[in-house]
Amino acid sequence: MSEIRAGIGRIGDFVVRWGESLRWDDLHERLYFVDCAERTLHWLEGGEPPLHTVQLGTLPTGLVLTHDRRVIVCLKDGLHVVDPDAGTSELLVGYPDGMHGRANDANADGSGNLVTGTLNLAPGPGGFWWSPPRTAGGCSTRVLGTRTARR
């Protein structure tokens, strides 16, 4: 097995207020992340500046890769398919009753099931939600599990 060496260093001169959900898309060579405070989705082509940004309607948190350049983002009312190149967002599925607020983090398993949940900041316990594969605007979540961040 060969040894992989990674360096840690600053990329660009931008600053985010509340960065979260860093994902490397090895198929399209994009580094995605959200800034919760500014309600934005950011990406770097090839992991290098310039920083590209799309404004989102509500506070974004969890971020999951898809088979193309669209991503699934946890927003206030549910999981959205966001096309960063077009600057569009489409509701994939709303949160179920009992979630007690927006989802926090998100991921996908090898079968395309989305998993997310809430923090226990509201009265009562936090919530956990598993959503089976769905399709929105031709964006199938079935392929997501093999596309999670690996770097």
Secondary structure by P-SEA (a helix, b strand, c coil): cbbbbbbbbbccccccccccbbbbccccbbbbbbcccccbbbbbccccccbbbbbccccccbbbbccccbbbbbccccccccccccccccccccccccccccccccccccccccccccccccccbbbbbbbcccccccccccccccccccc
